Amino acid sequence: MLKRVFIVIAVLLLASWYLYQPQQTKPSSAALQMASGEPVTKGKPLNFPADHGVHAEQGIEWWYLTANLTSDSGETFGVQWTMFRTLMPSKVESQWWDNNLYFAHFAVQHQQQHVAFERFSRAGQAQVISSPFKASIDNWQLSSLEDSFLPLKLTASQDDYAVDLSLSDSPMTLHGDNGYSQKTQSGHASYYYSYPFLAVQGTLTFGGQSYQVSGNAWYDREWSASLLDRDQLGWDWFSLVDSQSANKGLMLFCIRGQAQRYDYCSGTRINAAGQATAISTEQITLTVLDTVTLNNRDYPSQWQVKLNDSQPIIIESVTKDSRNQLTIPYWEGRVKATGGFNGKGYAELTGY
């Protein structure tokens, strides 16, 4: 009963905060702007295993996993699981409230079908432990199987949809300047690292039917005081893994300002050992080639990426309506890439 009461309170807190945001601000960007805490500091080395856990001094962070999977019968699926922590200071004094709201998203897609679920939690019901690593809300859980961070196990289920996956064998990649990832021209930044080449084996249930699946997963960790300027709306973010070599990756994001123009971009080329080569904003040109209209809103469905003088990359969405229609709505789905990079991955579109 207490759990249900807390979830209701958490939803009301989030809803009341949203109602007082400027009308021109989209929910996703507003959430990233309202986060508080200490800004991240360039030059500070990351520290493991501690950095697998909570960073209470920063106002927003997430533990994020996406996967492209194929069943034994050849059918393809996408999976997203993300757990968020956001600092929401209040005058409430209670053992059930520590000024942090935790929530998690679980989404699965197959062909042109996309389903997404969310859960909210207080501290205690939500758990994040740095070593052995564990991030969970109820029975939605991403956790280490041994004392070391890898291998991992992801379990989540809701209605007729579920995953039970093992994830292993990926190097770590530090984005930006040894993990310090600048997000805007004005200097907003995060700490950001990934495990991009996780090998996946396990079981996926979609619409009540279970499949044995395998494939690739990409795990992201990011924390910050805030990620966007007040006049910025959101971002287009991509993670791509080469289809010929499972150990070659590419991460790109572009922040969008007013009139949905791309303001600032950044990227990372990743080699088999996980070593990162940073791509600066001056080297990236992202252009929308095609869109899809969903509930009177236009979402990109095909992009062209130019990186210096290399062959352009064409990125196209797989499941056209990949909206997570949750408390904070955003588009999150599978993509495929051709041209200067041939592979598959995921895209996240916020603020549309």
Secondary structure, 3 states (H helix, E strand, C coil): CHHHHHHHHHHHHHHHHHHCCCCCCCHHHHHHHHCCECCCCCCCCCCCCHHHCCCCCECEEEEEEEEEEEECCCCEEEEEEEEEEEECCCCCCECCECCEEEEEEEEEEECCEEEEEEEEECECCEEEEECCEEEEECCEEEEECCCCCCCEEEEEEECCEEEEEEEECCCCEECCECCEEECCCCCCEEEEEEEEEEEEEEEEEECCEEEEEEEEEEEEEEEECCCCCCCCCEEEEEEEEECCCCCCEEEEEEEECHHHCEEEEEEEEECCCCCEEEECHHHEEEEEEEEEEECCEEEEEEEEEEECCCCCEEEEECCCCCEECCCCCEEEEEEEEEECCCEEEEEEECCC
